[in-house]
Amino acid sequence: MVVEILNEIRKLDERELLSYWIKGEYEEAETYWKLAERAKELGLPEEVVNTFKRLGDESKGHGDELYKIYRQNYGDELVEVNVPNVESLNVLGKFWKVEDLKDVLEIAMESEKLAETIYRKLAEECKKEELKRVYLTLADVERGHYESLKKLAGGIVNGRP
């Protein structure tokens, strides 16, 4: 599946690619914010709630950064792209009780790892230096998201949700 999505992403022109990632970052932000709300409803520790909130805020910031580049080059209206979002976290429906948190974190970690890999690959293939720098920065941030989630998951395995 990853290879297919990456192949589809490679077919996109720069405008479509930026639209794709902007929408993806905003979707990811919304998901993390909803995870934070759900974690709070479940009475999970503030560390869990705050990590999800922070990851949502960072994802929105990534979307804003990419949208700024997009507006400078193409105007305000994003183009429609029919490629599945690699950062789409299908975890909300699984997060109904405290015991689900470990699975939710593992799915989110995989998503972040995948996004990092794709950002790095796109940076390798990118000809525009500004966009290449953005992709590498975003790859590093996705790595940071992964590490944050891994730390939370490690705490859960060690008996402290």
Long-range contacts (C-beta under 8 A, 24 or more apart in sequence): 2-86, 2-114, 2-117, 5-83, 5-84, 5-86, 5-118, 6-118, 6-121, 8-83, 9-83, 9-118, 9-122, 10-125, 12-81, 12-83, 14-73, 14-128, 14-131, 15-70, 15-73, 15-74, 15-79, 16-79, 16-81, 17-122, 18-66, 18-69, 18-70, 18-73, 18-74, 19-70, 19-78, 19-79, 19-80, 19-81, 20-81, 20-83, 20-85, 21-62, 21-63, 21-66, 21-138, 22-63, 22-66, 22-67, 22-70, 22-78, 23-63, 23-78, 23-81, 23-85, 24-63, 24-85, 24-86, 24-87, 24-88, 25-59, 25-60, 25-62, 25-63, 25-66, 25-87, 26-59, 26-60, 26-63, 27-85, 27-87, 27-88, 28-56, 28-59, 28-87, 28-88, 28-89, 28-111, 29-56, 29-57, 29-59, 29-60, 29-63, 30-56, 31-56, 31-88, 31-89, 31-91, 31-92, 32-56, 32-59, 32-89, 34-92, 35-89, 35-91, 35-92, 35-95, 35-104, 35-108, 38-92, 38-95, 39-95, 39-101, 42-97, 42-98, 42-101, 43-98, 44-98, 44-101, 44-161, 45-160, 45-161, 47-152, 47-155, 48-101, 48-152, 48-161, 51-148, 51-149, 51-152, 54-148, 55-145, 55-148, 55-149, 58-141, 58-144, 58-145, 59-87, 59-145, 62-138, 62-141, 65-134, 66-134, 66-138, 69-130, 69-131, 69-134, 86-111, 86-114, 86-115, 86-118, 87-111, 87-112, 87-114, 87-115, 98-161, 101-156, 101-161, 102-153, 102-156, 102-157, 105-149, 105-152, 105-153, 105-156, 106-153, 108-149, 109-146, 109-149, 109-150, 109-153, 112-142, 112-143, 112-145, 112-146, 112-149, 113-142, 113-146, 115-139, 115-142, 116-142, 116-143, 116-146
